[in-house]
Amino acid sequence: MSVFEFWFSHRQELAGLLAQHVVIVAIATSVAAALGVPLGILAARRPRLSTPLVAAANIVQTVPSLAMFGFLLPVPLLGGVGARAAVVVLILYGLLPIVRTTIAGLNGIDRSIREAGIAMGMTGRELLRHVELPLAMPSIVAGIRVAGVVGVGSATIAAAIGAGGLGEYIYRGLSMVDSTVILAGAIPAALLALAVDGGLWWVERELSARRRRTRRAGVVTAAILACVVLLSSGVIVARSGAAIVVGSKNFTEQVILGELIAQTIERETGLTVDRRLNLGGTLICERALLSGDIDIYAEYTGTSLTAIFPQAPAHDSGQVYSTVRDLYARSGRALLQPLGFIIYMVAGIAETNRAPFDFPEAEQELVAGYHTEYSSMAFAMFFLAEYINMVTVSAVAVSLFLGGWHGPFLPEYLGWIWFLIKVSILLFVYIWIRWTLPRYRYDQLMAFGWKVLLPLAVLNLVLTAAGVIYFAA
């Protein structure tokens, strides 16, 4: 099968992957420009910041892209499997050329031009907006042009973490040792890079032209074309959104198993399925499953026992299956209780007599609290008991609501470090509330408890019970 025949037979899939590629690169390049240009202006205005800023961007640029994707996998919010991590990496790679060309463009402006603007009464902001930025714009666009071309190339590697795009064909062809499939992804990626380079070069040339009308018309035309391409790509990506995401590891047997699972779901349920195959090794797929980036993938019980849950190998297949099933059931897949956590912490602060609920209980306390009756060791023991209560309430909150000793980056046997960190954060919240909030009156506490906390607690109980019944069904 030739490349053209492959494109024709997979034209719908090709359009979807191309649209994903365009959207990822466009978002990353736009955000990189929005961050890089102000940073370049700041570095040009303050030369002391220029060296460390450019050095930091250079360090990011030296990290191989595949390694950067791997570093971001366990990072919450920014990382994970999918397009989010790909966009973050492409933004980081796009900052260096944009920052450097912005600095070069501003520093290359003739000093006499700035002095003429100041002599005309321009403020620093007006000088930047009306003189410096228009003169430096061709150089800035040249940096954006480099960032866009680099983004098109790097986005193909993002397919290794399930970000989609034309890299899907390249990785699929490598696993199948099929040059046709590799070229089916490589040729459109190369053409897209040339199109981005040519389009931004044309914009750069128009901005450098002396004829203002031609320049303005050219920029408006380029902006309209870019908007049309982005909107059409976004529509295609939105239409290709799926209800179920199926993943697989990066070898042939796993790809086949993933395809079988996807086809079974489509046939039996009628739901659309997004295939994120060739994701990588075991840990990548497991992290993607836990973070919700994929919904299902095929895993082997032996691999689960020894790699995902580091347990001693066993020879009884029935025992291995039972152990793995129980470990998966205890791996944190449970309902969260944010409302219950808030109610518990408010009640815990009141129970430990900490501000703003540290009400005076005798006339002496209106003067200086317990200080007038206790001193020396008795005073120390009193406050030691108070802080023991605070630690106990915080430890129970961590165990019930904040995942206990579980946390990223550290192995299971070092989970006590995460437990101590979470308890310390809650103790800081205790102290922070004492610094911030004024003391309540007793009647205000009673009204707050009966009219707010109690109804919220009952509502939380009902919602939790309904959720348990629903998900159990």
N, C-alpha and C positions, 0 to 999 in steps of 0.2 A: 504494500500500500504506500502510495506517495504521500508527501506532506499535504498537497492540495486535497487529495481524497480524504485524508484524515480530518482536515479542517472542515470539509463539507459535511462529512458524516457526524462530526461533533460540533457543528456550528453553534448550537444553542449553548452548550457547555463552554465553548471558546468565548462567546460573547459575555457570559457571566464572569469567567475568570479575568478577561480583559477589563471589564467594568470594575471588578474588585481591585485590580492592579492600579487602575487610574484613580479610584477613590482614595486608596491608601497613600499613594504618592502625592496626590493633590492636597490632602489634609495635612500630611507631614510637612510638605514644602511650605504651605501657607503658614502653619504654626511656627516653623523654623524662621520664616521671614518676619513674622510678627514679633518673635523674640530676638532674633539676630540683629535686626536693624536698630532697635533701641539700645541694645548692648553695644553695638558698634559706635553709635553716636555718643554714648556715655564714655566709652574707652577713648574716643577721639577728643572729647572735651577734657578728660582727666587722664593724661598719659600714664600716671602711676598705676591705673587699673588695666591699662592695655596689655602689659606683659603677662600678669597672672591670668587674665581672661583668655588671651590667645593661647597661653600654655595649657590651660585646662581643656580648651577645645581641641588642641593638638593631641593631648593624652587620650581623649575620647576617640579621636580619629584613628589612633594607632591600634585600638582594640579590634581584633577581627570580628566581623559582623556576626558570624555564627556563635562565637563566644559571648558576644553581647546579648544575643537572644537567649542564650543559656543562663546568663547572669540574671536576667529579668524574670525568668520563669517563676521563682518562688516569691517574688516581690509583690506584696498586696497592692491593689488599686492600679498600679502602673504595669505590672507584669502579667504572667499567666500565658495561657495558650490562646492564640487568636490574633485578630487584627490590632488589638489595643497595644500589645507589646511591640508589634511591628511598627506602628506609628511612632511610639516613643523612641525606638532605636533610630528610625529615619530622621526624626527631629534632631536627635543628638548629632548624627552625622552631617546634617545640613547646616548646623550652626557655624562651623568653622569657615567655610567659604563665604557665607553671608557676612559674618562679623569682620573678617579680614578685608573683604572688598569694600565694606562700608567705611572702615577706618581709612583705607587707602584713598577712597573717593573724597572723603572730607579733608584729609590731610593734603591732598593734591590741589586743593583750591588756592589760587593766588592770594597772598595776604592782602594785596592792595584792594581786591574785591571786597573782602570783609571790612577793611577800613573805610571804603566808600559807603558801605551800608550803614556802618556805625555813624559816619559823618552825616548821613541823611536822617538820623534820629531813630533808627531801627533798634528795637529791643533784641535781646538774645534769641527769644523765641521767634520773633518775626524774621530775624536774619537767617535762622535755621530753616524756616518754612518757605521763605520766598527766594532765598539766594543759595544757601548751601545744599539743601536737599535736591533742588532741580539740577544743580551742576553735578552733584555726585550720583544722580539717579542712574546713568548708564553703567557706572561701576557697580552699583548695588544690584541692578538687574543681571549683570554678568555673574555675580555671586549666586543669585537665585537660580540662574541657569545651570551653574555647576551643581548646586544642591539638587535640582530637579533630575538631572541626568544620573547623578550618583544614587538618588532615591529609586529611580526605575531599576537600576542594576541590583541594588541591595534588596529591593522588595521581592525579587525572585527567590532569595535565600530564606525569606520569611515563611515560605511554604513549609519549611521544616517544622515550624511550630503551629501549623494549622491556620495561618493567616490568609490562605487563599492566594489568588493571583496566578500569573502565568508560570510561576515556579512549580505549581502542581504538576504540569506536564513534564518539566525537566526532571523532577524527582521520580515521577512515575516511570519515565524512560530510563533513568539510571537503574532503578530496581529491576526493570524488565530487560535491561541491556538492549534497548530498542532506539536506534538513532532517529527514527521517524518521529517518535513521541518527543524525544529531546528537542529536535528541531521545531516541532509544533509549538513548543513554548519559547524556545530561544529566539526564533525569527520575529514573532510579534513583539517580544520584549526589546529586541534591538531596534525594530522599526519605531516602537513607542519612544525609546530614548532619542532617536534621531528626530522624531517629530517634536518632542519637548525642546530639544536643543535648537532646532531650526525656528520654532515658534518664538522662543524667548530671545534668540539672536535677532529676529526681525523686530521684536519689541525694543530691544536694546538699540538697534540701528535707528528706529523711528524716534526714540527719545534723544538720540544724538544729533538728529537732523536740525537744521536751522529754521526750517519752515514750520512755524507753530501750528498752522491749520492742519498740515499733513501729519504732524506728530500727534495732535489731538485725535484726529480721525483714525489714525492707525492704532492708537492705544485703545480707543473705544471699540473698534472692530475686534481687536485681540481679546478684550474683556468679554465681549458678547460671545465669541466663539468658545472661550474657556468656560463660560457659564453654561452654554448649550451642552458641551461635552460632559461637564460635571453632573448636570441635571439628568442627562440620559443615562450616565453610568450609575447614578444613584437610584434611578427608577429600576434599572436592570438588577442591581444588587438587592433592592427592596423586594422585587418580585421573586428573587431566588431565595429569600429567607425561608427557613424550614422550621417545622415544629420539633423535629427530633434531630439531634446531632450525633452521628456515629463516627467514632474514631478507630484507629488501628495503629499498630506499631509499624516499623519501617522494614518489614521483610515480606516475602511473597505470601507465605501462609497466612499472616495476619491481614494482609490486604484482601485476600480471598474471604476470610472469615468476616471482615468488616463489610464487604460487599454482600455476602449472604445475609447478614443481620439487616442491612439496609433494605434489601429486596424483600425480605420477610415482613418487615414493618410496613413497607409500602403496600404489599399485597394483602396483608391481613387487616390493616387498620385504615388504609387510604390516606394516611398522613404523609406529608412531604418530608423528605429526609435530606439533611445536609451531610455529605460525606467528607470527613476530614481524615483521610487515610495518610499513611506514611508520616505519622507525627514524630516518631523517634522511639526511644527506648521505653522501658517499663515505667520509670519514675516520671517521665514527661506525661505519659498517658494517665497515670494515677493522679498527678497534680491537676491535670486538666479535668478529670472526673470530679475531684473534690472541689475545685473552684467553679464548677458549673459550665465550663467552656465546652465540654462534651457531655452527652447523656449516657452513653454506653460504649463499651469496647470489650473485646474478648480477651480474657486473662486466664492463665493457667494456674491451677491450684498450687502446684509446686513453687512457681515463681512468686505467687502471693505469699506463701508461707515463709520463704527464705529471703525475698527481696523487699517486698512491701511491708510485711510484719516480720522483722528479723527473728525467726524462731529456728529451733534446731530441726534438721531434716527428719522426716518420718517415713517409714516404709509401708505403712498401712494406708491405702488410698482412701478408705472410708474415714479413717481418723483424720487424715489431712483435710478432706472435704469438710468435715464437721468443724474442725479447728478454724479453718479459713472463713467459713460462714459465720461463726461466732465473732471472729475478729472484725470482719466487715461490719457486723451489726453494732459493734462497740466503737466504731471508728469516728464518732462525732456526728453521725447523720441523725440529728434530733431537732426538735422545734426550738427556736430561740425565744427568750422571754425578756425583751427589753423593758416592757411595762412592769413586769414582776420585779426586775432588777431595781428600777427606780423606786418603787414602793418599798422594797426591802431596805434600800440604803437610807431613805428618809426615816423609816421606822428605826433603823439601827442607830442613826445619829441621835434621834430623840431618846432611845433607850440608853445610850452611853452618856447622856447628859452633856453633850457637846453643843457648842454654839451652832445655830441660834436657839437651841432648846435647853440651854443651861440655866434653868429658872432658879432664883434664890428660894431656899426652903426654910430659912430662919432669918431673924433680924440681923444676926451677925454677918450673914453673907451679903447683905446690902452694903456693908462697909468694905470688906476685903475678902469675901468668900470664906473659904476654910482656913485662910492664912491666920486669922485671929485666934483659932482654937488649936491648930496643929503646927508643929515645927520639927525641925531636924528629921529623924528617921520616920516618925509618924507621918510627917508631911510627904516624904519621899514615897512611902508605902501607899499612901492615898493616891498619888498621881500614877504610881506604877500599876495599881489596880485599874485606874481609868484607861491607861494605854493598853493594858492586857485586854480589856473589853473591846477597844477599838481594833486591835489586831485580830481578835476572835471573830468579830463581825465581818471584817474585811476578808479573812480567810474563808469563811463560809460563803460569802458572796462570790469569791473567785471560784470555789468548788462548784457552786450551783449554777452560776450564770456566765462566767468568763472562761470556761474551758479548762479550769484547774491547771495542771502542769503542762498541758499541750501548747505548742507554739512552733513557729517556723524556725528554720536554720539549725536548731539544736537536736541531737539524737534524743531518744526517749529516756535514757538513763540520766540525762542532764535536765530533765523536765523541772526539777526543783528550782532551777534558776529562773525559769519563766514564772513559776508560782510565786517566788519572792518578789520578782519585778512587778507582777500584777498586784500583790498585796501592798507593796510600797507605793504604787500609784494611787490606790484607794486611800492609804494613810495621808498622802499628800492632798487628796481631795478633802479629807477631814480638816486638815490645817488650813487649806485655802478657803473653805467655807467659813471658818472661824475668823479669818482675816477680812472677809468680804461682807458678810451679811450681819445686820444688826440683830439684837436679841428680840425674840417675840414675847408677847404677853401670853399668859397661860390660856386665856379664853381664845386667843387666835390659834394656838396649837390645837385645842380641842375642836374648834370649828373646822380647821384644815383636815384633821384626822377623820372626823365623822362625815363631813360634807364632800371631801375630795378623795382622800386615800381609800376609805372603805368602799365607796361606789366603784372606783377604779379597780380595786382588788377583786370585787365580785364580777365586774365585767371581764377582767383578765381570766378569772377562773372559768367563766362560761365560754369565752372564746377558745381557751386552751382545750377544754373538753370537746368542743365542736371540732377543733382541728385534729385532735387525736382520733376521734370517731371517723372523720372524713378520710384522713390518710390511711387509717387502718383498713377502711373499706376499699 
